[in-house]
Amino acid sequence: MAPKTFRHELTSELASLSRVEVLVDKAAGLMGFSEDERDNLAIALTEAAGNAIVHGNKLNPDKKIVILFRVKDKKTLEVSVRDQGSGFNPDALMDPTRPENLLKESGRGIFILKTLMDDVRFDFSKSGTTLSFTIRKKS
């Protein structure tokens, strides 16, 4: 099976997140994901896109985020979310499972992604940050 790639561009405003559900449904349908796999993809992509819009692009309407879906084979979907921000240090993120962080309102996004997805990677460059993750069909 030759890889299939789908690219989508969103504006850096929170209203753009409403399009994520449509993108997830398209990808999940192509992959034949179960309802749980579809839901996990929706949570992960919403979190990644939201972080790119808010933290990466700082809600700047002149900046875009690009979402790329790559169907690698019958069981593997790779997703990348690229922003135009200056990046961050993933090693400096707080541990949301520590007692002093349990009641904080933010800081769980990357933890959630790493919990739900099979692989999570970051690529930092002068032109932006790319967060990539892989989800593999379980059955």
N, C-alpha and C positions, 0 to 999 in steps of 0.2 A: 504494500500500500504506500503510495507516494504521499509525503506530507502535504497537508492542506493548511493554508495560512489565511487568516482573516484579520484585517486591521480596522480599528475604530478610533476616531479622534473625538475627545470630549473637551468642552470648555472648562475652565477652572472656576466653576461655580457649583454650589451644592445641588442645585436643581438638575445638574447633569447626571447625578447618581441615579435618577429615576430610569435612565436608559440601561443601567447595568443589568436589571432584571431581564430585559429583552435579549441582551447579549448572552447572558447565562443560559436562558431557555434555548437559544439557537445552538450553542456549544454542547449543552447537555443532550439535546435531541440528536445531534450528529454522532455523539459518543455512545448513545444508548445508556446514559447514566441512570442509576436508581434514583429514587426520590431523595434518599440521604446524601448521595454523591452530588446531586444537583444542588441541594441545600448547602452543603459544605462549600461548593464552588461559589455559590451566591454570597455567602458570608465572607469568604476569602477575597473575592473580587471587589465587593463593596468596601471592605476594610482597606484594601490596597489602593483603590481609586480615591476613596475619601482621604487617605493619608497623602496621596500625591497632590490632590487639590488643595487641602488645608495646609499641610506642613511643607510639602515640596514647593508648590507654586504660590503659596500664601494667598489663595483666593484672587490672584491677579487675573482679571478677565482677558488680558492680552497673552496669557500663557495657556498652553494646551497640555493635555495628557494624551498619550497614545497607548491603546490597549491592543496587544497582538495575541491572537490565539493560534497555536500551531498544533494540529492533530498529527502526532508523530506516527502512531500506529493504532490498531483497533482498541487498545486499552490505555493509551497515554496521551494526555493533553497537557501542553505547556502553555502558560499564560505569562505575559510580561506587561507591566505597567510602567511607562516612562514619563517622568515629569521634567520640568525645566528648572528645578531647584538646585540648591548648592549642596545637597546631601546631608548626611548625618553619620554618626559613628554607632553602628549596631551594637558594639561591645559596651557602649556607655548607657544602653537602655536599662531602666530599672527592671527588677524581677517582680512581676505582678503577683507572684505567689508568696512573697515575704509578708509577714504580718503587718508591717508598717505601710505597705502599699495596697492592702486589700480593699480599702474604702476609697482609694483615689479614683477620680472619674475618668482618667485617661491613662494611656500607657500599656494597653493590653493588645494592641493591634498585631504587632509582630509575633507575640506569643500565640495569639489565636491562629495566625497563618501557619506557624510552625507546628501547631497541634493538629490542624485540619488537613494540611497538604503533605504530600509525600516528600517534597524537597522545596526549600526556599533559598534563593540566592539574591545577592545585591551586586550591582555594577555601578560604580561612581565614576563620572567623567566631568569635565568642565562644562559640558552642555546639559547635564542633568543626571538624574538617578533612575536606574531601572531596577525594579523589583520583579523577579521572575519566580514562578512556582510551578510545580508539576502535580497533577492529580492522575492517579492510575485507577482504572476501573477495577473493582474488586471481583466481579464475577464475569 
